[in-house]
Amino acid sequence: MNYTIKCAAASILLSVATIQTEAQDLARRIPSNALAVVTVKGEQLTQLMSVEEFNRTFMGVALIDKLSNKNKGGMNSLDQFGLDPNATYYYYNQSNDSVTYNCLLAPVKSAAQIDEVYKLHGKKFEQNGELRSHYSKDSTGITLWNEKMVLFVLATGNSKYFSRPEVRERLGLLAPDFSAPSYADAVADSSVVVTDVDTVAYGAPADAADIVVVEADSAPQIVIDQPKPKKSAVKSKTKYKKKKSIKKRSGKKPKKKAVVVVPEEDYAVDSTMVATDSGYDNYTPDSSLYKHDDKIKNALAGKWAYAMATASFSKQPDSSILDNKDFVKSVDNKAEMTVWISGAEDLMNTYVPQSIFKGVNFLKGYGSANAKLYLEDKSIRLSTALTVSNEMATVFNKLNKRKLNKKFLNYINEDKMIGYMAYAMDSKAYLEEYPKLVSKMYGIVLNDEINMATDLFSLLLDEEAVSKVLKGDAIFVFNGLSQKEVTYTANEYDEDNFETKEVTKTKQETLPDFLFMTSSEDTRLFDKLITYGIKKNVVIGHEKYFELKMPKSPMTVFFAIKDGIIFFGSDAAEMEQIVNNRYTAKISSIHKKIIGGNNYASYFSAKKLAGKIPVDALASKEKMDKTNKTLSELGDIYLKSLPAKGNTFAGEVSMEIPANQKNALKYIMSLLENLDTKKADQQ
């Protein structure tokens, strides 16, 4: 009996391991040096909403209409398009100094169904055994599929690569390049070594020199006509020779054009890969030089896309993303979608032209990042995490030493509160570390100037004294909206006297009701400012609190200093209650924990705002009713930072699901459905 149980257990474990291995097969196709990876778990989504249910949603109907062709007997369900809706899907990005690859990788349920989709849309594809291939018009995008998986690759040449003088000369690029960086900024990545097509597939494009000039008889080829000089540049004396020259040339065999092609010997080129845009075939003297350059760039990007896609499809990389410990650590099987970035600094260097910031690096010291989306029964939750260098972690830990002043909780009434935003940081640490952060960002470009500025900053400021005046914690409490009648002056033209005169008018303004609090250990500076304001007639003193006059603003702000807290608010009655110890506070343990336990926290209740927006603010009662309906259907939203773990700093955004909704995915679809209906009504 025990032997039987052991065998059964072993079989189960083997089956689970096999299933897990099969699920990871596609992830094994993603190289370990991918810059970003997005994972979408179809099985978990279909558990929340079946394919049949999704087909009936407005989004499902639109997607089916887009993919199918009803005039030719198209499909009527998403599970008929050849992909497995219960499988895991991937997007990944690879980049180097020359090219960026955007890739979609998905499991195939039926290759024949994918074939049918292409046929319904009149899209041609080539088939070699089980492998099918389809190319975009400009050849920069390629789709490969068989009975197991489908891979789409879009290659985009990096502008800084094509800005190199030697590359421009070798490729024959003619359009002016106004953003060309220096050669040093565009030096090739020394880690990239091109040896064969397989190497190309995992991030390194073939050398641009592989695109050569050959005779027009070679095939297949992508024709790049050399641009002719504009007519205005041709000497006028050639006009009378025009007929003669034509007659003379007519008896000769036309010369073969020099064209740029992708060499056939490097790989098997499909005829569908050839660019066929007729708009580029006949290059006239008035055509843009940019079109000429784009065609050359697309030809090269097409070569890279083909090499990358075929190599990725034919075999797994030597080192896959599953060998990347940081990626594996970021994966949570409970999340419906995960976004992972190998490095924030690398991402900026890849997508932001260096010529814009000229060496300034705003993300220096920032490492990998990830975001995970959870669609749960009672909430939608998005968690984020960012890894930083040891040096940056030390700085952030110093800034986050301070927690929010607990006395703030004595002046919050949850019954009328619609939202809040609170933060806490150590102002002394910030003033000490800020010059260092600025120096890291700008020091490469303006080293001497930045050093002098930061030294002057530290010399002029007494960090200890400033930190006592403003300790670094604050909270803004939003209590709603109200209307106030305000007076203003306007110029009116008197037709009888032919003069303009100033008249006083009134109008209704929608203003926020709020209370802002910040901690201060030393209020002497504020006391002096109040005395000065009263002398200048911009501050009005009331019993224990003050009113700030702002002539050009319809808002009236009241403020007071009490118990080491500086208060600013829009409600005079509330301010009077605070200074006279008559304020009634009410706050739940949930908000106490969120506000007091995190360096940053925000909250917003849309349904509490419903019904409090004045009709005049939305122009009509109909719009107000629709807005209130939408607000009443939204759950409470929370945003908070989480305690740091080593070098990783995290945060979380969540929204509660109304009780009448079954789960987060169906709730999201219902919201989108309502928005789509409102958009249709407006049209």
Protein Blocks (a to p, Z undefined) as FASTA:
>chain_A
ZZmmmmmmmmmmmmmmmmmmmmmmmmmmpcfkbfbdcdddfklmmmmpcfklmmmpmklm
mmmmmmmcfknopafbfklnopafkbccdddddddfkbccdddddddfblklmmmmmmmn
opacddehjbccdddfkopaccdddfkbccdddddddfklmmpmklmmmnopabdcfkbc
cfklmgccfkbccfbfmlmmnopacdfklpccddfkbccddddddddddfklpcfklmmm
mmmmmmmmmmpccdddddddddfklpccdfklpccbfklmmccfkbcfklmmmmmmmmmm
mmmmmmmmmmmmmpccfbdfklmmklmmmpcfkbmbdcddfblklmmmmmmcfklnnopa
fkgoiacddddddddfkbccddddddddfklmmmmmmmmmpccdfklmmmccfklpnbdc
dddddfklmmmmmmmmmmmmmmmmmmmlmmmmmmmmmmmpcfklmmmmpnoiacdddebd
cddddddddddddfklopacdddddddddddddddddddfblklmmmmmmmmmmnopacc
dehiacdddfkbcbdcddddeehiacddfbfklmmmmmnopaccdddfklmmmmmmpcbd
cdddfklmgopacfklnopaklmmmmmmmmmmpccddddddddehjaccddddddddfkb
fblmlmmmmmmmmmmmmmmmmZZ
